Amino acid sequence: MNVPTLAELTPKGESPEILFWVGCAGSYDDRYKRVTKAFVKILNAIGVKFAVLGTEETCTGDPARRAGNEFLFQMQAMNNIQVLNGYGVKKIVTACPHCFNTLKNEYPELGGTYEVIHHATFLQQLINEGRIKLSGGSSFKGKKITYHDSCYLGRANNIYEAPRAVLEALDADLVEMKRCRTTGLCCGAGGAQMFKDAEKGKKEINIERAEEALQTGAGTIAVACPFCMTMLTDGVKAKEKEVEVRVKDLAELIAEAQGLT
């Protein structure tokens, strides 16, 4: 796969259209690596000039801040800002709402101001511009897909329509869960909950959310966040529905529709 780094392009005097911020999950989580690959395949197929930081990219510090370690957050953030500013980065696209929220809303106060776009919005832009062309005979035509709103994409940044517009471009039948958009239910991973033991209660949040998704009768649960991907996949498995119902990222669905998988 063609994945150039800024360290390779800069000495040649080349500057990419976007910096693709891969994120920890996109780099290390086996499931979400497939999302990274799908997104890269889309970018390469349509000729978007991009680069990654590669080994120079570290965690944004989001989990540390959510867990209460402000010192570690600022260490991580300042290191990343130094690297980004050193390369003169202006435009960042990421497939992780947590990275998106932190880079967009929390880095400016530390001296890191960039145009930050979530990949759902970026994919919608590429579709609207005609750079991503989806044939009318899409393999998703008429198939039921439900979309789970990520908290950091939805309530935190008011991005509700872009991911739905991407799914509608697939000519799929978008069916909403009872709790969606501004009243959407968290998957249970946000605020660093992903990294701690469950608290006492009758039911895990991800099970509750998976049940709501399954009640729609959709064969695909679309997500746009690595944490949501993990929690809903586990929820579907807990209900023993992993054979009938797929949990897929928007980038994977677009890549699949374009025959890039």
Secondary structure, 3 states (H helix, E strand, C coil): CCCCEHHHHHHHCCCCCEEEECHHHHHHCHHHHHHHHHHHHHHHHHCCCEEECHHHCCCCCHHHHHCCCHHHHHHHHHHHHHHHHHHCCCEEEECCHHHHHHHHHHCHHHCCCCEEEEHHHHHHHHHHCCCCCCCCCCCCCCCEEEECCCCCCCCCCCCCHHHHHHHHHCCCEECCCCCCHHHCCCCCCCCCHHHCCCCCCCCCHHHHHHHHHHHCCCCEEEECCHHHHHHHHHHHHHCCCCCCCEEEEHHHHHHHHCCCC
